[in-house]
Amino acid sequence: MAIIIGLTGSIASGKSTVAKMFSGFNIPVVDADIIAREVVEVGRTAYQQVVKEFGESILNEDKTINRKHLGKIVFSDERSRKKLNSIVHPAVREEMIRQKQDYVDQGNKAVVLDIPLLFESKLTYLVDKTVVIYVDEKIQLKRLMERDDSTIQDATSRIRSQIPVKQKAEWADAVIDNSYTIESSGNQLVQILKRWNVLDNS
């Protein structure tokens, strides 16, 4: 029986780095962010529903969705945001479940579902175990400001829009403290995978 691992963290915690480490162990990773972009590609059902709801003014010349323009609409209006989520989230879940099942059917020992808002979206029922990538809040703020060239106010408000990473760490089955080196995070991951019998204990 394959073990389904939910991977999450908070903004600028370094979750993508750890996702690559799973891939390095030949453990397939199903990425919710990638799927969220794919389900609204031209011609897909969710794409048609989004255009019907928000109108053709959200489209680029090549008919693809202008994500920045749509983002401005939904971030300033909660009703619009909920409507967009009600279209996109079910399509993403459906595709994640389909890809996960494909990997299970191929005989993989473990499959990772990389879901940034795993706890916020109440999707823990999709997984057997959860891994939270933790980072000290001061380091998180510094990394986010450097990464996005944002002000302390902007970075702080983005961090506060999510459940605090400390809270997520308390809920998790395992935590990787990514406040230090990549090597340190990799060693922590190895120990977790050995504990869950995904990697041999040799």
Secondary structure, 3 states (H helix, E strand, C coil): CCEEEEEECCCCCCHHHHHHHHHHCCCCEEEHHHHHHHCCCCCCHHHHHHHHHHCHHHECCCCCECHHHHHHHHHCCHHHHHHHHHHHHHHHHHHHHHHHHHHHHCCCCEEEEECCCCCCCCCHHHCCEEEEEECCHHHHHHHHHHHHCCCHHHHHHHHHCCCCHHHHHHHCCEEEECCCCHHHHHHHHHHHHHHCCCCCCC
